[in-house]
Amino acid sequence: MAKDTPSMAKNKIKRSLGAILDPHPSAKEVTILWDYFENSCVYCGLKMERKSRIGHLDHVVAQAYGGNNSIFNHVLSCARCNGDEKREMDWLLFLNQKSDSSELLANRKLKIEHWLNKNINANVEAKELEEAEKIIAVALAQFDESVKAMRSLQVKIT
């Protein structure tokens, strides 16, 4: 197991504070997602058992591109589609590649879009996001100062 480093701790602080406004899906929400997508990968249609751990919650819009952690920004994907094939590809482009017919594509796309349209967290105001970023920046700056103070103390004792 990796040892905790200041940089790892800093990343954890950032994610932990961000999760207050944008929490990860609850177990109940994950169950609703599995039920909605009928235990099947949205891209290839593979039927999965939840306990098999083959199913992934795939962010439709990655956080790096402005997506959030709402359950309605996730779809159910198999490990192969999400981890091996899709990667950072746009979900609709990937869905087009995985669908064998235009009818299948239309049905899957409609189901996904219906799910995504429930994402009320997508409408968080820019000013709230900016305020959250400022709060996180202050916490990280304080952490940096604490690390600097601890390193100074370390020099004194050694």
Secondary structure, 3 states (H helix, E strand, C coil): CCCCCHHHHHHHHHHHHHHHHCCCCCHHHHHHHHHHCCCECCCCCCECCHHHCCEEEEECCCHHHCCCCCHHHEEEEEHHHHHHHHCCCCHHHHHHHHCCCHHHHHHHHHHHHHHHCCCHHHHCCHHHHHHHHHHHHHHHHHHHHHHHHHHHHHHHHC
